[in-house]
Amino acid sequence: MKKSILAAVFTLPVLLSGCVVSVGGDDDYGYHRDWQDREQDNRRYIADLNLDVTLASTKRKMGTPDFTESYQQGDDQITVLFYRTHRHDGDGMTTKDECTPLVFKNERLIGWGDTAYAQI
């Protein structure tokens, strides 16, 4: 009985450490693949956008934006959602210059990209 318990005590950590090593990894199916897939999905959705789509339907489709800006301009509510679409630095941090802005006026899409963002 003591030998089987002793064997389990020494064998179990070895088996579990093997699991930890195999779960991580730096291959294309880990963390790096996740952000690449997210960027590609965001680019694909933005390429198929149509003007006048609602803010709510965009958030449902694309999820939580990386950044959001919102302000009142006269009688209009302006909201800008920023979704990551490309990478500049491999620092693991998403910045606005790595995102495409989607510009909404009164919860309706009026444009996207740097030109639309610069005009508001």
A tleap script that builds the chain and sets N, CA, C and O, in Angstrom:
source leaprc.protein.ff14SB
mol = sequence {
  NMET LYS LYS SER ILE LEU ALA ALA VAL PHE
  THR LEU PRO VAL LEU LEU SER GLY CYS VAL
  VAL SER VAL GLY GLY ASP ASP ASP TYR GLY
  TYR HIE ARG ASP TRP GLN ASP ARG GLU GLN
  ASP ASN ARG ARG TYR ILE ALA ASP LEU ASN
  LEU ASP VAL THR LEU ALA SER THR LYS ARG
  LYS MET GLY THR PRO ASP PHE THR GLU SER
  TYR GLN GLN GLY ASP ASP GLN ILE THR VAL
  LEU PHE TYR ARG THR HIE ARG HIE ASP GLY
  ASP GLY MET THR THR LYS ASP GLU CYS THR
  PRO LEU VAL PHE LYS ASN GLU ARG LEU ILE
  GLY TRP GLY ASP THR ALA TYR ALA GLN CILE
}
set mol.1.N position { 0.820 -1.187 0.000 }
set mol.1.CA position { 0.000 0.000 0.000 }
set mol.1.C position { 0.872 1.261 0.000 }
set mol.1.O position { 0.604 2.207 -0.742 }
set mol.2.N position { 1.922 1.267 0.842 }
set mol.2.CA position { 2.807 2.413 0.894 }
set mol.2.C position { 3.522 2.614 -0.431 }
set mol.2.O position { 3.744 3.751 -0.850 }
set mol.3.N position { 3.887 1.520 -1.098 }
set mol.3.CA position { 4.590 1.639 -2.377 }
set mol.3.C position { 3.686 2.254 -3.443 }
set mol.3.O position { 4.151 3.066 -4.243 }
set mol.4.N position { 2.417 1.889 -3.471 }
set mol.4.CA position { 1.505 2.445 -4.484 }
set mol.4.C position { 1.235 3.930 -4.223 }
set mol.4.O position { 1.128 4.709 -5.170 }
set mol.5.N position { 1.124 4.326 -2.970 }
set mol.5.CA position { 0.936 5.742 -2.649 }
set mol.5.C position { 2.188 6.522 -3.004 }
set mol.5.O position { 2.106 7.610 -3.575 }
set mol.6.N position { 3.336 5.978 -2.672 }
set mol.6.CA position { 4.601 6.623 -2.978 }
set mol.6.C position { 4.780 6.756 -4.492 }
set mol.6.O position { 5.245 7.790 -4.970 }
set mol.7.N position { 4.420 5.732 -5.238 }
set mol.7.CA position { 4.517 5.771 -6.700 }
set mol.7.C position { 3.577 6.840 -7.262 }
set mol.7.O position { 3.952 7.561 -8.186 }
set mol.8.N position { 2.379 6.951 -6.724 }
set mol.8.CA position { 1.422 7.955 -7.183 }
set mol.8.C position { 1.932 9.362 -6.898 }
set mol.8.O position { 1.783 10.257 -7.731 }
set mol.9.N position { 2.532 9.565 -5.726 }
set mol.9.CA position { 3.047 10.877 -5.344 }
set mol.9.C position { 4.139 11.328 -6.308 }
set mol.9.O position { 4.200 12.508 -6.654 }
set mol.10.N position { 4.991 10.425 -6.744 }
set mol.10.CA position { 6.074 10.782 -7.654 }
set mol.10.C position { 5.633 10.807 -9.117 }
set mol.10.O position { 6.202 11.561 -9.906 }
set mol.11.N position { 4.662 10.028 -9.493 }
set mol.11.CA position { 4.211 9.952 -10.883 }
set mol.11.C position { 3.255 11.088 -11.236 }
set mol.11.O position { 3.343 11.647 -12.329 }
set mol.12.N position { 2.365 11.430 -10.349 }
set mol.12.CA position { 1.350 12.442 -10.624 }
set mol.12.C position { 1.937 13.791 -11.050 }
set mol.12.O position { 1.479 14.339 -12.052 }
set mol.13.N position { 2.925 14.359 -10.347 }
set mol.13.CA position { 3.485 15.651 -10.792 }
set mol.13.C position { 4.102 15.582 -12.185 }
set mol.13.O position { 4.011 16.542 -12.950 }
set mol.14.N position { 4.723 14.470 -12.516 }
set mol.14.CA position { 5.324 14.323 -13.842 }
set mol.14.C position { 4.245 14.326 -14.913 }
set mol.14.O position { 4.397 14.990 -15.938 }
set mol.15.N position { 3.168 13.603 -14.693 }
set mol.15.CA position { 2.077 13.561 -15.654 }
set mol.15.C position { 1.411 14.922 -15.814 }
set mol.15.O position { 1.125 15.345 -16.934 }
set mol.16.N position { 1.164 15.607 -14.703 }
set mol.16.CA position { 0.516 16.910 -14.764 }
set mol.16.C position { 1.400 17.965 -15.409 }
set mol.16.O position { 0.896 18.823 -16.133 }
set mol.17.N position { 2.686 17.925 -15.170 }
set mol.17.CA position { 3.565 18.911 -15.788 }
set mol.17.C position { 3.595 18.739 -17.297 }
set mol.17.O position { 3.748 19.721 -18.024 }
set mol.18.N position { 3.455 17.524 -17.776 }
set mol.18.CA position { 3.386 17.289 -19.220 }
set mol.18.C position { 2.152 17.926 -19.828 }
set mol.18.O position { 2.198 18.406 -20.961 }
set mol.19.N position { 1.049 17.939 -19.094 }
set mol.19.CA position { -0.185 18.552 -19.574 }
set mol.19.C position { -0.032 20.060 -19.688 }
set mol.19.O position { -0.504 20.660 -20.654 }
set mol.20.N position { 0.610 20.666 -18.731 }
set mol.20.CA position { 0.781 22.105 -18.743 }
set mol.20.C position { 1.617 22.527 -19.943 }
set mol.20.O position { 1.289 23.511 -20.606 }
set mol.21.N position { 2.674 21.809 -20.229 }
set mol.21.CA position { 3.542 22.137 -21.355 }
set mol.21.C position { 2.781 22.003 -22.670 }
set mol.21.O position { 2.942 22.839 -23.559 }
set mol.22.N position { 1.969 20.985 -22.808 }
set mol.22.CA position { 1.279 20.769 -24.075 }
set mol.22.C position { 0.126 21.741 -24.285 }
set mol.22.O position { -0.278 21.962 -25.427 }
set mol.23.N position { -0.419 22.332 -23.215 }
set mol.23.CA position { -1.522 23.266 -23.349 }
set mol.23.C position { -1.025 24.613 -23.852 }
set mol.23.O position { -1.705 25.253 -24.655 }
set mol.24.N position { 0.132 25.054 -23.406 }
set mol.24.CA position { 0.655 26.370 -23.775 }
set mol.24.C position { 1.158 26.384 -25.194 }
set mol.24.O position { 0.392 26.159 -26.130 }
set mol.25.N position { 2.405 26.640 -25.361 }
set mol.25.CA position { 3.016 26.583 -26.685 }
set mol.25.C position { 3.002 27.915 -27.403 }
set mol.25.O position { 2.210 28.802 -27.085 }
set mol.26.N position { 3.891 28.044 -28.379 }
set mol.26.CA position { 3.987 29.254 -29.194 }
set mol.26.C position { 3.615 28.979 -30.641 }
set mol.26.O position { 4.096 29.658 -31.547 }
set mol.27.N position { 2.774 28.002 -30.860 }
set mol.27.CA position { 2.398 27.675 -32.233 }
set mol.27.C position { 1.322 28.615 -32.741 }
set mol.27.O position { 0.888 29.507 -32.011 }
set mol.28.N position { 0.882 28.432 -33.976 }
set mol.28.CA position { -0.116 29.293 -34.579 }
set mol.28.C position { -1.526 29.037 -34.069 }
set mol.28.O position { -2.465 29.699 -34.511 }
set mol.29.N position { -1.695 28.110 -33.167 }
set mol.29.CA position { -3.034 27.807 -32.679 }
set mol.29.C position { -3.252 28.315 -31.271 }
set mol.29.O position { -4.284 28.019 -30.670 }
set mol.30.N position { -2.332 29.056 -30.736 }
set mol.30.CA position { -2.452 29.605 -29.392 }
set mol.30.C position { -2.869 31.057 -29.454 }
set mol.30.O position { -3.695 31.445 -30.280 }
set mol.31.N position { -2.292 31.857 -28.573 }
set mol.31.CA position { -2.631 33.269 -28.439 }
set mol.31.C position { -2.480 34.032 -29.747 }
set mol.31.O position { -3.358 34.816 -30.107 }
set mol.32.N position { -1.383 33.816 -30.463 }
set mol.32.CA position { -1.111 34.568 -31.678 }
set mol.32.C position { -2.202 34.346 -32.717 }
set mol.32.O position { -2.579 35.278 -33.428 }
set mol.33.N position { -2.698 33.153 -32.809 }
set mol.33.CA position { -3.741 32.850 -33.780 }
set mol.33.C position { -5.052 33.547 -33.403 }
set mol.33.O position { -5.826 33.923 -34.284 }
set mol.34.N position { -5.305 33.720 -32.111 }
set mol.34.CA position { -6.536 34.363 -31.666 }
set mol.34.C position { -6.638 35.798 -32.174 }
set mol.34.O position { -7.671 36.176 -32.725 }
set mol.35.N position { -5.589 36.608 -32.002 }
set mol.35.CA position { -5.682 37.997 -32.445 }
set mol.35.C position { -5.688 38.091 -33.964 }
set mol.35.O position { -6.310 39.002 -34.510 }
set mol.36.N position { -5.027 37.195 -34.653 }
set mol.36.CA position { -5.066 37.208 -36.113 }
set mol.36.C position { -6.469 36.882 -36.616 }
set mol.36.O position { -6.954 37.509 -37.558 }
set mol.37.N position { -7.112 35.914 -35.998 }
set mol.37.CA position { -8.483 35.568 -36.366 }
set mol.37.C position { -9.425 36.732 -36.082 }
set mol.37.O position { -10.296 37.040 -36.895 }
set mol.38.N position { -9.253 37.377 -34.933 }
set mol.38.CA position { -10.105 38.504 -34.583 }
set mol.38.C position { -9.953 39.647 -35.575 }
set mol.38.O position { -10.946 40.233 -36.005 }
set mol.39.N position { -8.716 39.968 -35.940 }
set mol.39.CA position { -8.486 41.032 -36.918 }
set mol.39.C position { -9.122 40.680 -38.261 }
set mol.39.O position { -9.769 41.520 -38.886 }
set mol.40.N position { -8.939 39.454 -38.695 }
set mol.40.CA position { -9.497 39.028 -39.977 }
set mol.40.C position { -11.023 39.076 -39.953 }
set mol.40.O position { -11.646 39.544 -40.906 }
set mol.41.N position { -11.624 38.593 -38.866 }
set mol.41.CA position { -13.079 38.650 -38.743 }
set mol.41.C position { -13.575 40.095 -38.757 }
set mol.41.O position { -14.576 40.395 -39.408 }
set mol.42.N position { -12.896 40.983 -38.057 }
set mol.42.CA position { -13.283 42.401 -38.045 }
set mol.42.C position { -13.167 43.018 -39.432 }
set mol.42.O position { -14.061 43.749 -39.859 }
set mol.43.N position { -12.076 42.733 -40.142 }
set mol.43.CA position { -11.917 43.259 -41.506 }
set mol.43.C position { -13.014 42.735 -42.428 }
set mol.43.O position { -13.553 43.475 -43.251 }
set mol.44.N position { -13.333 41.469 -42.284 }
set mol.44.CA position { -14.369 40.852 -43.123 }
set mol.44.C position { -15.734 41.511 -42.869 }
set mol.44.O position { -16.462 41.821 -43.812 }
set mol.45.N position { -16.069 41.721 -41.606 }
set mol.45.CA position { -17.344 42.346 -41.293 }
set mol.45.C position { -17.387 43.795 -41.797 }
set mol.45.O position { -18.376 44.219 -42.395 }
set mol.46.N position { -16.320 44.543 -41.555 }
set mol.46.CA position { -16.282 45.941 -41.974 }
set mol.46.C position { -16.359 46.055 -43.495 }
set mol.46.O position { -16.991 46.980 -44.004 }
set mol.47.N position { -15.742 45.155 -44.218 }
set mol.47.CA position { -15.791 45.188 -45.682 }
set mol.47.C position { -17.212 45.001 -46.209 }
set mol.47.O position { -17.526 45.449 -47.312 }
set mol.48.N position { -18.062 44.351 -45.440 }
set mol.48.CA position { -19.446 44.107 -45.865 }
set mol.48.C position { -20.438 45.094 -45.260 }
set mol.48.O position { -21.646 44.918 -45.420 }
set mol.49.N position { -19.961 46.119 -44.576 }
set mol.49.CA position { -20.854 47.082 -43.948 }
set mol.49.C position { -21.629 47.901 -44.974 }
set mol.49.O position { -21.175 48.120 -46.097 }
set mol.50.N position { -22.798 48.340 -44.560 }
set mol.50.CA position { -23.604 49.273 -45.338 }
set mol.50.C position { -23.909 50.470 -44.449 }
set mol.50.O position { -24.088 50.327 -43.240 }
set mol.51.N position { -23.964 51.630 -45.047 }
set mol.51.CA position { -24.334 52.817 -44.292 }
set mol.51.C position { -25.732 52.632 -43.714 }
set mol.51.O position { -26.553 51.913 -44.284 }
set mol.52.N position { -25.997 53.264 -42.608 }
set mol.52.CA position { -27.276 53.281 -41.921 }
set mol.52.C position { -27.550 52.038 -41.071 }
set mol.52.O position { -28.636 51.921 -40.505 }
set mol.53.N position { -26.596 51.109 -40.968 }
set mol.53.CA position { -26.766 49.971 -40.063 }
set mol.53.C position { -26.788 50.513 -38.635 }
set mol.53.O position { -26.164 51.538 -38.361 }
set mol.54.N position { -27.479 49.859 -37.738 }
set mol.54.CA position { -27.612 50.384 -36.378 }
set mol.54.C position { -26.393 50.063 -35.514 }
set mol.54.O position { -25.652 49.110 -35.756 }
set mol.55.N position { -26.227 50.893 -34.513 }
set mol.55.CA position { -25.162 50.702 -33.530 }
set mol.55.C position { -25.349 49.375 -32.798 }
set mol.55.O position { -24.388 48.633 -32.596 }
set mol.56.N position { -26.582 49.080 -32.401 }
set mol.56.CA position { -26.863 47.845 -31.647 }
set mol.56.C position { -26.557 46.602 -32.473 }
set mol.56.O position { -25.970 45.652 -31.956 }
set mol.57.N position { -26.947 46.592 -33.753 }
set mol.57.CA position { -26.689 45.399 -34.569 }
set mol.57.C position { -25.194 45.218 -34.828 }
set mol.57.O position { -24.711 44.090 -34.930 }
set mol.58.N position { -24.471 46.314 -34.932 }
set mol.58.CA position { -23.020 46.229 -35.124 }
set mol.58.C position { -22.356 45.640 -33.885 }
set mol.58.O position { -21.491 44.772 -34.003 }
set mol.59.N position { -22.742 46.093 -32.716 }
set mol.59.CA position { -22.174 45.553 -31.479 }
set mol.59.C position { -22.533 44.080 -31.301 }
set mol.59.O position { -21.710 43.294 -30.831 }
set mol.60.N position { -23.759 43.700 -31.675 }
set mol.60.CA position { -24.140 42.287 -31.592 }
set mol.60.C position { -23.273 41.437 -32.505 }
set mol.60.O position { -22.840 40.350 -32.122 }
set mol.61.N position { -23.023 41.920 -33.689 }
set mol.61.CA position { -22.248 41.159 -34.678 }
set mol.61.C position { -20.762 41.134 -34.347 }
set mol.61.O position { -20.121 40.086 -34.437 }
set mol.62.N position { -20.210 42.287 -33.964 }
set mol.62.CA position { -18.760 42.406 -33.791 }
set mol.62.C position { -18.301 42.273 -32.344 }
set mol.62.O position { -17.111 42.084 -32.093 }
set mol.63.N position { -19.210 42.366 -31.404 }
set mol.63.CA position { -18.825 42.272 -30.003 }
set mol.63.C position { -18.367 43.603 -29.450 }
set mol.63.O position { -18.586 44.656 -30.049 }
set mol.64.N position { -17.735 43.538 -28.311 }
set mol.64.CA position { -17.273 44.737 -27.619 }
set mol.64.C position { -16.124 45.372 -28.392 }
set mol.64.O position { -15.154 44.695 -28.732 }
set mol.65.N position { -16.230 46.673 -28.672 }
set mol.65.CA position { -15.125 47.347 -29.382 }
set mol.65.C position { -13.898 47.484 -28.488 }
set mol.65.O position { -13.990 47.410 -27.262 }
set mol.66.N position { -12.751 47.684 -29.125 }
set mol.66.CA position { -11.513 47.886 -28.369 }
set mol.66.C position { -11.502 49.246 -27.692 }
set mol.66.O position { -10.976 49.388 -26.588 }
set mol.67.N position { -12.078 50.245 -28.348 }
set mol.67.CA position { -12.194 51.593 -27.796 }
set mol.67.C position { -13.538 52.162 -28.229 }
set mol.67.O position { -14.093 51.768 -29.255 }
set mol.68.N position { -14.051 53.090 -27.438 }
set mol.68.CA position { -15.306 53.766 -27.765 }
set mol.68.C position { -15.183 55.234 -27.423 }
set mol.68.O position { -14.606 55.598 -26.398 }
set mol.69.N position { -15.730 56.079 -28.289 }
set mol.69.CA position { -15.850 57.508 -28.010 }
set mol.69.C position { -17.300 57.880 -28.255 }
set mol.69.O position { -17.938 57.342 -29.159 }
set mol.70.N position { -17.816 58.788 -27.464 }
set mol.70.CA position { -19.185 59.242 -27.656 }
set mol.70.C position { -19.305 60.667 -27.152 }
set mol.70.O position { -18.772 61.007 -26.095 }
set mol.71.N position { -20.007 61.501 -27.911 }
set mol.71.CA position { -20.201 62.883 -27.495 }
set mol.71.C position { -21.414 63.472 -28.204 }
set mol.71.O position { -21.906 62.927 -29.192 }
set mol.72.N position { -21.880 64.592 -27.677 }
set mol.72.CA position { -23.012 65.309 -28.245 }
set mol.72.C position { -22.481 66.384 -29.183 }
set mol.72.O position { -21.566 67.125 -28.823 }
set mol.73.N position { -23.058 66.477 -30.402 }
set mol.73.CA position { -22.665 67.492 -31.374 }
set mol.73.C position { -23.956 68.179 -31.825 }
set mol.73.O position { -24.645 67.689 -32.720 }
set mol.74.N position { -24.276 69.303 -31.209 }
set mol.74.CA position { -25.571 69.950 -31.465 }
set mol.74.C position { -26.676 69.037 -30.947 }
set mol.74.O position { -26.675 68.645 -29.780 }
set mol.75.N position { -27.610 68.705 -31.820 }
set mol.75.CA position { -28.707 67.796 -31.452 }
set mol.75.C position { -28.360 66.331 -31.714 }
set mol.75.O position { -29.178 65.452 -31.442 }
set mol.76.N position { -27.184 66.055 -32.229 }
set mol.76.CA position { -26.816 64.700 -32.631 }
set mol.76.C position { -25.888 64.025 -31.625 }
set mol.76.O position { -24.998 64.653 -31.050 }
set mol.77.N position { -26.115 62.761 -31.434 }
set mol.77.CA position { -25.234 61.930 -30.606 }
set mol.77.C position { -24.245 61.241 -31.541 }
set mol.77.O position { -24.660 60.495 -32.428 }
set mol.78.N position { -22.963 61.473 -31.363 }
set mol.78.CA position { -21.916 60.854 -32.179 }
set mol.78.C position { -21.247 59.760 -31.339 }
set mol.78.O position { -20.831 60.001 -30.206 }
set mol.79.N position { -21.153 58.573 -31.904 }
set mol.79.CA position { -20.486 57.447 -31.242 }
set mol.79.C position { -19.502 56.849 -32.226 }
set mol.79.O position { -19.829 56.634 -33.393 }
set mol.80.N position { -18.299 56.583 -31.753 }
set mol.80.CA position { -17.276 55.961 -32.587 }
set mol.80.C position { -16.820 54.686 -31.897 }
set mol.80.O position { -16.385 54.704 -30.746 }
set mol.81.N position { -16.927 53.581 -32.621 }
set mol.81.CA position { -16.439 52.290 -32.138 }
set mol.81.C position { -15.147 51.974 -32.870 }
set mol.81.O position { -15.075 52.125 -34.090 }
set mol.82.N position { -14.141 51.547 -32.155 }
set mol.82.CA position { -12.850 51.193 -32.754 }
set mol.82.C position { -12.646 49.686 -32.619 }
set mol.82.O position { -12.634 49.147 -31.512 }
set mol.83.N position { -12.488 49.020 -33.750 }
set mol.83.CA position { -12.229 47.578 -33.761 }
set mol.83.C position { -10.853 47.311 -34.357 }
set mol.83.O position { -10.494 47.866 -35.396 }
set mol.84.N position { -10.104 46.472 -33.700 }
set mol.84.CA position { -8.753 46.135 -34.164 }
set mol.84.C position { -8.827 45.394 -35.494 }
set mol.84.O position { -9.538 44.399 -35.633 }
set mol.85.N position { -8.068 45.907 -36.476 }
set mol.85.CA position { -8.058 45.302 -37.812 }
set mol.85.C position { -6.658 45.042 -38.347 }
set mol.85.O position { -6.507 44.352 -39.356 }
set mol.86.N position { -5.644 45.571 -37.703 }
set mol.86.CA position { -4.265 45.368 -38.157 }
set mol.86.C position { -3.322 45.604 -36.980 }
set mol.86.O position { -3.724 46.128 -35.941 }
set mol.87.N position { -2.083 45.216 -37.156 }
set mol.87.CA position { -1.101 45.297 -36.077 }
set mol.87.C position { 0.088 46.145 -36.507 }
set mol.87.O position { 0.609 45.992 -37.612 }
set mol.88.N position { 0.513 47.045 -35.616 }
set mol.88.CA position { 1.716 47.848 -35.856 }
set mol.88.C position { 2.891 47.320 -35.048 }
set mol.88.O position { 3.967 47.069 -35.590 }
set mol.89.N position { 2.680 47.156 -33.760 }
set mol.89.CA position { 3.746 46.721 -32.859 }
set mol.89.C position { 3.373 45.383 -32.243 }
set mol.89.O position { 2.210 45.136 -31.923 }
set mol.90.N position { 4.347 44.542 -32.083 }
set mol.90.CA position { 4.122 43.247 -31.456 }
set mol.90.C position { 4.259 43.307 -29.951 }
set mol.90.O position { 4.866 42.424 -29.345 }
set mol.91.N position { 3.692 44.357 -29.333 }
set mol.91.CA position { 3.858 44.538 -27.894 }
set mol.91.C position { 2.722 43.931 -27.074 }
set mol.91.O position { 2.744 44.003 -25.846 }
set mol.92.N position { 1.731 43.335 -27.737 }
set mol.92.CA position { 0.620 42.718 -27.017 }
set mol.92.C position { -0.459 43.697 -26.592 }
set mol.92.O position { -1.454 43.288 -25.994 }
set mol.93.N position { -0.291 44.971 -26.883 }
set mol.93.CA position { -1.270 45.993 -26.528 }
set mol.93.C position { -1.958 46.499 -27.795 }
set mol.93.O position { -1.300 46.748 -28.806 }
set mol.94.N position { -3.279 46.652 -27.740 }
set mol.94.CA position { -4.025 47.217 -28.856 }
set mol.94.C position { -4.105 48.721 -28.670 }
set mol.94.O position { -4.464 49.207 -27.598 }
set mol.95.N position { -3.767 49.460 -29.732 }
set mol.95.CA position { -3.847 50.912 -29.713 }
set mol.95.C position { -4.820 51.363 -30.796 }
set mol.95.O position { -5.152 50.595 -31.698 }
set mol.96.N position { -5.272 52.604 -30.705 }
set mol.96.CA position { -6.256 53.099 -31.674 }
set mol.96.C position { -5.734 53.075 -33.104 }
set mol.96.O position { -6.506 52.878 -34.042 }
set mol.97.N position { -4.434 53.273 -33.278 }
set mol.97.CA position { -3.901 53.264 -34.645 }
set mol.97.C position { -3.863 51.854 -35.244 }
set mol.97.O position { -3.495 51.697 -36.408 }
set mol.98.N position { -4.232 50.840 -34.479 }
set mol.98.CA position { -4.347 49.477 -34.979 }
set mol.98.C position { -5.813 49.101 -35.211 }
set mol.98.O position { -6.139 47.947 -35.492 }
set mol.99.N position { -6.681 50.095 -35.088 }
set mol.99.CA position { -8.123 49.860 -35.188 }
set mol.99.C position { -8.725 50.647 -36.348 }
set mol.99.O position { -8.152 51.631 -36.813 }
set mol.100.N position { -9.883 50.197 -36.801 }
set mol.100.CA position { -10.680 50.920 -37.779 }
set mol.100.C position { -11.858 51.542 -37.038 }
set mol.100.O position { -12.602 50.839 -36.353 }
set mol.101.N position { -12.032 52.869 -37.172 }
set mol.101.CA position { -13.153 53.517 -36.495 }
set mol.101.C position { -14.453 53.372 -37.300 }
set mol.101.O position { -14.457 53.512 -38.523 }
set mol.102.N position { -15.546 53.092 -36.595 }
set mol.102.CA position { -16.884 53.065 -37.179 }
set mol.102.C position { -17.637 54.239 -36.559 }
set mol.102.O position { -17.777 54.309 -35.338 }
set mol.103.N position { -18.122 55.161 -37.392 }
set mol.103.CA position { -18.720 56.401 -36.915 }
set mol.103.C position { -20.247 56.323 -37.030 }
set mol.103.O position { -20.791 56.070 -38.105 }
set mol.104.N position { -20.922 56.547 -35.899 }
set mol.104.CA position { -22.378 56.508 -35.836 }
set mol.104.C position { -22.913 57.877 -35.436 }
set mol.104.O position { -22.370 58.538 -34.550 }
set mol.105.N position { -23.978 58.287 -36.099 }
set mol.105.CA position { -24.675 59.526 -35.751 }
set mol.105.C position { -26.098 59.125 -35.389 }
set mol.105.O position { -26.819 58.566 -36.215 }
set mol.106.N position { -26.498 59.408 -34.163 }
set mol.106.CA position { -27.819 59.018 -33.668 }
set mol.106.C position { -28.060 57.518 -33.867 }
set mol.106.O position { -29.136 57.092 -34.284 }
set mol.107.N position { -27.030 56.739 -33.557 }
set mol.107.CA position { -27.049 55.266 -33.580 }
set mol.107.C position { -27.194 54.657 -34.970 }
set mol.107.O position { -27.605 53.504 -35.101 }
set mol.108.N position { -26.860 55.417 -36.004 }
set mol.108.CA position { -26.855 54.919 -37.381 }
set mol.108.C position { -25.468 55.144 -37.979 }
set mol.108.O position { -24.884 56.214 -37.811 }
set mol.109.N position { -24.951 54.151 -38.664 }
set mol.109.CA position { -23.607 54.240 -39.239 }
set mol.109.C position { -23.583 55.272 -40.361 }
set mol.109.O position { -24.368 55.204 -41.306 }
set mol.110.N position { -22.656 56.237 -40.235 }
set mol.110.CA position { -22.512 57.264 -41.270 }
set mol.110.C position { -21.178 57.147 -42.008 }
set mol.110.O position { -20.962 57.841 -43.002 }
set mol.111.N position { -20.284 56.281 -41.536 }
set mol.111.CA position { -19.012 56.084 -42.214 }
set mol.111.C position { -18.044 55.287 -41.361 }
set mol.111.O position { -18.281 55.051 -40.176 }
set mol.112.N position { -16.953 54.879 -41.983 }
set mol.112.CA position { -15.908 54.157 -41.255 }
set mol.112.C position { -14.573 54.452 -41.890 }
set mol.112.O position { -14.488 54.854 -43.051 }
set mol.113.N position { -13.534 54.247 -41.112 }
set mol.113.CA position { -12.174 54.517 -41.574 }
set mol.113.C position { -11.689 55.878 -41.128 }
set mol.113.O position { -12.431 56.657 -40.530 }
set mol.114.N position { -10.434 56.152 -41.428 }
set mol.114.CA position { -9.794 57.385 -40.974 }
set mol.114.C position { -10.440 58.637 -41.555 }
set mol.114.O position { -10.537 59.650 -40.862 }
set mol.115.N position { -10.888 58.592 -42.814 }
set mol.115.CA position { -11.517 59.767 -43.434 }
set mol.115.C position { -12.818 60.118 -42.733 }
set mol.115.O position { -13.069 61.290 -42.451 }
set mol.116.N position { -13.649 59.123 -42.447 }
set mol.116.CA position { -14.911 59.370 -41.752 }
set mol.116.C position { -14.644 59.899 -40.348 }
set mol.116.O position { -15.325 60.815 -39.888 }
set mol.117.N position { -13.662 59.328 -39.672 }
set mol.117.CA position { -13.331 59.758 -38.310 }
set mol.117.C position { -12.810 61.190 -38.299 }
set mol.117.O position { -13.126 61.948 -37.382 }
set mol.118.N position { -12.024 61.574 -39.289 }
set mol.118.CA position { -11.449 62.916 -39.352 }
set mol.118.C position { -12.522 63.974 -39.613 }
set mol.118.O position { -12.333 65.140 -39.267 }
set mol.119.N position { -13.633 63.586 -40.213 }
set mol.119.CA position { -14.675 64.549 -40.566 }
set mol.119.C position { -15.630 64.876 -39.426 }
set mol.119.O position { -16.437 65.799 -39.542 }
set mol.120.N position { -15.549 64.143 -38.341 }
set mol.120.CA position { -16.494 64.461 -37.256 }
set mol.120.C position { -15.940 65.480 -36.327 }
set mol.120.O position { -16.602 65.861 -35.362 }
savepdb mol mol.pdb
quit
